[in-house]
């Protein structure tokens, strides 16, 4: 985006959502002066929002200092007004602001409300119906520069640097006892390193923050936590969601790089999409017993997960890419209740050595175990009717491994076992291999090519090849004899 376009963009933003001058000021119970704008025309019943001092933003920068407790109501000229919102840039650049308490009455927080409040260490969030963050795609700007950069200018333009200092001091967020809903994006990006923002959320680049939120405390039980409310709180290490929360948004803890411990309500029925995506320190996780669905990319790139032997007994759905690239998962026990095993669900799980597909899974999604390079043992039961394309593609250990197959042959495709050699053993339940051997795609595992010169190998570029032209490893053992025929081992 060039400078002119960027300025035009900001101009349009300013026209659409103009900053508002304060109408009067009143001290709160602590004696701290708070500035208010009358919004009765919009919200009715003598309503005001907290605003900055002066007729325009920046006229009295830094007017808020220390600890500010916003009241739920304020009296002015013998009238009592309900405090319903925090206006655009109300606290922006209040460099000496240390703590802010947001009351239950707040229904909205406008754009850049806390921008560059660089020394805030604590936010006490008590708002009950605060669902309006003005611009969904720019909603995080309500707290912008508290742990990340606001905009990025062209890197080749010396007049516009691509980084901004940020408020690295924010450590603790208290979700008040009366909060009913934590809005979408409410605390997105509160700290930690992130080089590139998700362009599907907002077109900005985030600075390399080294510090940020480490604690989120629930003082009560909200009924709903919105999409991405805590995403990219990169220094958050543990969190307990209290029992009673009924609705959870997507990507709630995605990109929380240091998150290692999470407790969720036991009656939670699904893990939403992207919920823990890129939580690289999440090594162990106890699934709520009521979970029936683990959705799209819910645990993708959770590199330290090692054991999935504790999947809920009533689990029915493992969605596409749910555990994709969880490279240290070595043990997976799929429950008998499972019905859907989505595409890419365990692809690139390179530590996985064995998998038993329950009979309740009628079809295995495409690429489900692609590039599980150490997978050597697969059990498929009667009831599985289809194994999708590329499901075991790149599973090199299967070339010397075993697939236990049901008597009723499941349908496979040309690339279901792409990259797996004919030397893979297929053990058919009941021993009748005739249907498999006659099949266009299964058949190659029942009629491996015989060779006449049993011990002939060749070398080329320091690699060893057998007489069929296939590369063999350093443990090449020559031939095996099966059913009176000689085969390359």
N, C-alpha and C positions, 0 to 999 in steps of 0.2 A: 504494500500500500504506500503510494507516494505521499509527500507531506501535504499537498493540496487536498488530496482525497481524504486524508486522515483528518485535516482541519474541518473539511466539509462534514465528515461523519460526526465529529464532536459538536458541530453547530446544530446538526439535525437532532442530536441527542439532547442538547440544551433546550431547543425549541419544544421538543416533545415532553421533556420533563424539567421544567425550569426550576432553579433553586429559588427558595422563598425567603424573603427578609422576615426578621422577627417582629412581632407586634408589641410584645411587652416581656418583661422578665420578672421572676419571683424567686426568692431563696427557698430551697427545700428545707427539710427538718434539720439538716446538718449545717445549714447556713450557706450552702453552695448555690450560687446564682445560676438559674436555668432559664434559657430563652425560649419563648413560645410563639407559635403562629396559629391564629384562629383558623380552623378548618371546618367550622360549623356548617358552612354551605354544602360541603361534600359529605360530612359524616353526621351532621345533625346533633341535637341535644347538647349544645355547648361543648364542642370538641376542639382540642388543640393538639398540635404536634410539637415536639422538641425541635428547635432549629438553631442555627448559628446566630451570633450577634451581628447586628448591622443590617444594612440594606442590600448588601451583596456579599457573596462568599469571599473570605479573606480580609474583610474590612477590619476585623479584630481577631486575627488568627491566634489560636491557642487560648481561647477564652475559658476552656474547661480544663481543670487541673485536679490532681489527686484522686480522691474517691468520689464518684458521682452516683447518687441513688436517685433515679428518676421516679417521681411519685405517680400513683395511679390517677390522681386528680389534683387540681390546683385551683385556688380561689383568687379571683382578680376582680376588683371593683364590685365586691359583694356578690359576684357570680361564681359558681363552682363549675369548673370545666373538667371533662374527662380527658386524660392524656391518651390519645389513641395511636400515635405514631411517632417515628423518629424520622425527621425530614432529610432530604438529600444533603449530603456533606455536613450534617449537623455537628458532628464531632471531628470532622476532618482536620488533620494536622494539629490536633491537640497533643502536642509532644509531651506534656507533663501529666496527661491523664494516665492513672495507674489502674483503676478498677471502675467498672460500670455495672450497675444493676438495672435490668430491664424489667419493668413491672408487668403484672398479669394483663393489664388493660391494653397493652400495645398490640395493635392489629397489623401494622406494617412497618417495615424498615426500608427506607428509600436508598437509592443508589449512592455508593461511596459514603454511607453514613459514618463509618469509622475509619475511613481511609487515612493511612499514615499515622495512626495512633500508635506510635512506635514503642511506647513503654508500657502499654497495657499488659498486665500480668494475669488478670482475672476478669472473666465475664460471667455474671450471674443472670442467666436467661430464664425469666419467669413468665414470659408472654404465653397466653393460652391460645389465642386465635391468630397468632402472627403467621399468616400464610402468604402475604404479599411482599415480595422482595423486588417489586417493580418490574424488572426486566428478566425473565427467566434465563435468557442466554448470558446475561451479565450479572446475575444475582450475586455471585461471590464478591462483587465489587462493594457490597454493603460493608464488608470487612476488609476491603482491599488494602494492600501494603501492610497488613498486620503480619503477614507471613509470606507474601508473594508480591510479584511485580504487577502493576496495573496494565500497562501497555508495552508493546515493543515497537520501536521505530525502525526504519530500514537501517541495517547495519552499515551500509555504505554512506550514510548521511551523518557527517560529524556533528551536526547541530542537534541530533536527536540520539542520545545514548540508548543502548538497548537494555540497560539494567537500572533498577531503582533500589535504593536501600529500603529495608523493610522492617516491620515491627517484630523483632525476634523474641520479644520478652513474653508474649502471650503463652501461658503455661496451662492454665486451668479453666475449664468451662463447667459451670454448674447449671444443670437443667432443673429448673425450679419445681417444687412439689405440685403446683397447680397446672403445669404445662400439659395440654391435651395433644398438641401436635408440634413436632419439630419440622419446620418447613424444608422443602427441597433445597439442596445446596447451602444450607444455613451456615455450616462451618467448613465448607469445602476448602481445602488447600491451606489449612492452618499449620504450616511448617514443614520443613524438611526439603531435601533436594529433589527438584523436578525440572529437567532441562526443557521439556517441551509439553505444553498443555495439550489436552485432548481437543482437537479442533471440532469435534462434534458437539462440544459443550460450549466453548467460547474461544474466539480467535485471538488468543494471547499466548505469550511465552512467560514462563514463571522463572524467577531468579533462583539462584542456588542458595536457598536458605539453609542455615546450619542448625537452627533451633526452632522450636514451635510447641504446639500443644502436646502435653504429656499426660494429661488427665481429663477425663470426662466423667462427671459425677451426676447420677440421676437421683435427685432428692425426692422424686415422686414417681408416678407411673403414667407416662403419656400413652395415649391409645394408638398413636401413629408416629412413625419416624419416616420422613420423606426421602425421595431419591437423592443419593450422593450427599446426604447431610454431613457425613464425616469423612468423605473421600479425601485422600491425600493429606490426612493428618499424619504426617510421616514419622513423627516421633512418639506417637501414641503406642504404648506397649501392651496395655491390657485394658479391658472394658467389660463391665457387667451390665447387660440389658435386663432390667427387672421383669419379673413375671407380671403379665397383664398387658404388655404391649401386643396389640393385635395385628397391626399392619406395618410392614417393612418395605421401604423403597429399594430400588435396584442400586447396585454399586455402593452400598452403604459404607463399607470399609475398603473399597478398592484403592490400591496404591498406598495403603498404610504400611510402609516398608518394614517398620520395626514391630508391628503388632504380632504378639506371640501368644496371647491368652485372651480368649473371648468366651463369655458365658451368655447363652441365649435362653429365652423362656422355654421350658420343657414342652409347652403346648404349641410351639411354633410348627406350622405344617409344611412350610416350604422354605428353601434357601433361594432367594431371588437371584435373578441374573446378575452377573458380575460382582456378587456380594463381597467376596474376598479376593477378587482378581488382583494378582501381583502382590499379595501379602507374603513376601518372601521369607519371613521369619516365623510363620505359622507352622510349627512343627507337629503339634498335636491338637486335636479338636474333638470335643465330645458333641455328637449330634443330638439335638433334641429328639426324644423318643417318638414324637408325633409326626416327624417329617416324612412326607410321602413323595416330595419332589425336590430334586436338586437341579436348578435351572441353568440356562446358557452361561457358560464360562464362569460359573460360580466360584470355582477354585483354580482357575487357570493360572499357571505360573506360580503356584504355591510350592516353591522349590524344595522346602524342607519337610513337607508332609511325607511320612514314611509308611504309615499303616492305616489301611481302611478295612480293618476286620470288624469295626464297630458300626458299620452302616445300619441305620434303623431297620428293625424287623419288618416294618410295614412300608418300606420304601418301594415306590412304584415306578418312578421316572428318574433316570439320570440323563439330563439334557445334553445337547450338542456341546462339545468342548468343555464339559463340566470340570474335568480333571486334566485337561490337556497340558502337556509340558510340566507336569509335576514329576520331575525327573528322579526323585528319590523314593517314590512309592514302590515298595517291594512286595507288599502283601495286600491283596484285595479279596474280600469275601462278599460276593453279591448275594443279597437275601433272596429267598424263594418267592417273595412277593413281587420282585422286580418284573415289570412288563415292557418298559421302553429303555433301550440302550442307544443313545443318540450318536450321530456321526461325530467322529473325532473325540469321543468322550474320554478315551484314555490314550490318545495318540501322543507319541514322544515321551511316554512314561518309561524311560530307558532302564530303570531298575527292576521293573516288573518281570518275574520269571515264570509265573503260572497264572492261569485264569480258568475258572469254572463258570460257564454260562448256565444259569438256571433254566429249567424247562419252560418257565413262564414267559421267557423272552422269545416272542415269535420271530422277530427280525432284528438283526444286529446292524446298526447304522453304518453307512459308508465311512471308511477310514477310522473306525472305532479304536483299533489298536495299531494303527500305522506307525512304523518306526519304533516299535517297542523292541529294541534291538537285542534284549536279553530274554525275551519271551520264548520258552522252549517247550512248554506243556500247556495244551488247551483241551478242555473238556466241554463237549457240546451234547446236550441231552435231547431226547425226543420231545418235540414241542417247538424247537427252533426250526423254522421252515425256510429261513433265508439268511444268508450271510452276505452282506452288502459288498460293493466293489471296494477294493483296496483295504479291506478290513485288516488284513495281516500283511499288507505290503511293507517291505523293508524289515520284516521280523527275521533277521538273518539266522538266529539261533534255531528257528523252527526247521531249518534245513537238516539239522541233526536231531530235531526234537520229535514230539509225538502229539498228534491230534486224535483224541478219543471221540469218535463220531457215532451218532445214533443209527439204529438199523434203518430208519426212514431217512433217506438222504436229503439234507438241506440243499436248497438252490445256492449256487455260487456263481461268480462271474469271472471273466477272463483275467482280471487283475486282482481278484480277491487275495491271492497269495503271490502277488508280484514280487519278484526278488527272492522267493523261497525256492530252493533247489528241489528237484524230483526226489531227492534222498529223504525227504520228510516222511516219517512213518504215520500212516493212518490206520488206527485200530477201530474196526467197525464192530459195534455191539452185536453180539450173536454170531459174528464171524463170517457172515455172507457178504463178500465184497463185490459180487457180480454187478450190482447196480452202479456202484461207485466206479469200478474198473471200466464200465462201458460209457461213462459220462464224459462229455467233451472236455470238462475242466478238472474234475476230480481224477480222471483216468490217468493223468501223467504221474501221479504218485503211486500207481499200482503196476506200472509197466516201465520201470527205469531202463535206460539204454544199457545193453550188454556190451562188453568189450572183448576183443580177442587177445590183444597184447596187454596182459594184466599189469605189468610193472613198468610200463613205459611212461615216463614223464619228461617234460621239456622245461627249459628255463629261458626266460626272456625278460630283460630289464630287472633282473634279480627277483622275479616272481616265478612260482612253480605252477605248471599247468598239467592236467592229466590228458589222456589220449583223446578225450572228447572236447578238448579245448577249454575246459572250465578251470578257472583259477582255484588252486587248493592251498591250504595254509601249511605252515611248517610241520604240523602234526600229521601230514599225509601218510596214510598207512597202506596204500596200494589198493587191494581189492577185497571184496567180500563175496561169498558164494551164497545165493539164495535160490531155492527151488531148482538147484542144479545149474544155475547160470552165474556168471561172474559179473560183478558190478564194481564201478569205482566207488570207493568209500570216502 
